[in-house]
Amino acid sequence: MRVIVVGGGVAGAAGAIALRRIGAEVTVYEAYADPAGQVGSFVSLAANGLRGLAALGCLEAVQAAGFAVPRQRMWSESGRLMGETPRGRMAGDPLHSVTLLRGRLVEELRAEAERAGARIVTGERLERTATRDGRVTASFASGHTASADLLVGADGIWSTTRRCLDPGAPEPAYAGLYTASGVSAGVPEVAPGTFEMVFGRRGAFVSIGAPDGQVWWAAQVASPAEPDLAAVDLDLLAGLYRREAVPAKVLRAATALHRPTLHHVLPPVAVWRDDRAVLVGDASHPVGAGQGASMAIEDTTVLAHRLARAGGTAASVPAALAAYEQDRRARVGKLVKMAAANRDAKVAGPVGRRVRDLVMPVVLRHFYERSTAWLYQEAPEISLGARPAAGLSGSAG
């Protein structure tokens, strides 16, 4: 079975590994020379994403590229501790959440994909697809074309593959939030291995203590109007969070500011697949709630699992894609609803903030385990088989 993967980020690189594990010949086409970059600064992988990495055979490498964050604490804007819970896992789960730079995650996944025998081609931007006689052909802006038995659209929230599958597919919209992140030094209030979130007046503020004593932070700023990101600097952020004690101290100690990014929402995507192409990751469901990378990894492992279960042949692809969508729709939909509630809590007005500060301590104390078991404990069971020999790649024409 020959596969084209469009996009070389987290979903694309993880997908290439998963598909090689079941013996497919894989070529990844990526528009940028360096799809890793440092956009978005850092990501957190929860237990469900880490179990997907274990199935891919690269859990240890990713853990070594980041650091464990076993616990999280939630604070009100006044500095009151609202609750402390395990971070991205169930209590007692020894598989602790991992935080690392997004670029490092992509680098590790791409390196493993190439070791597994996937071919990665950069500088190729998808323009259109066509399916005929049980084959799918991808045409790129350079004039290059490639054909395969399956095309996996892992090209993110601005997915071209999504529009190829459905010209009427929804488009992303600004979500009323943007994130500015960076690094600080000398802030003892932020303990190593702890994810601290302060629900401030102008948005949530996350800080994480790294093992080397630095603090990685992210300001998730509520802004109804889409901001000019070029105007977002440390002085602006310091003014927005001047009333929250720890965020203000973290920002005063900042040694680096990464490029800010906008948050987007995407209406439900009705068409995830046809008989020869399928969407994974943010191309079909930008879920948010800190689960983007983990759910993308889940998607790719479930897809490979279903392809293998169906026979792993070109003829079995349509049935495997139908089973994949059936597996994923309900789980993803549930997470999208959870992410929307999470986002609403960060952009709440004065009345909403008071209600949140009253309700959240009760929820965290009495309902956290029950409300997250479906996500962390009931992650899909995946079997991808042994590592294949290196050296195979997809076809191009």
PyMOL commands that set and color helices and strands:
alter all, ss='L'
color gray80, all
select helices_A, chain A and resi 10-21+47-56+59-65+102-115+160-165+229-231+234-240+245-252+281-283+292-309+314-346+350-366+368-376
alter helices_A, ss='H'
color red, helices_A
select strands_A, chain A and resi 2-6+25-30+42-45+67-69+71-75+81-86+97-101+119-122+126-132+135-140+145-148+150-153+173-185+194-200+203-209+214-222+254-257+261-265+277-279
alter strands_A, ss='S'
color yellow, strands_A
deselect
rebuild
show_as cartoon
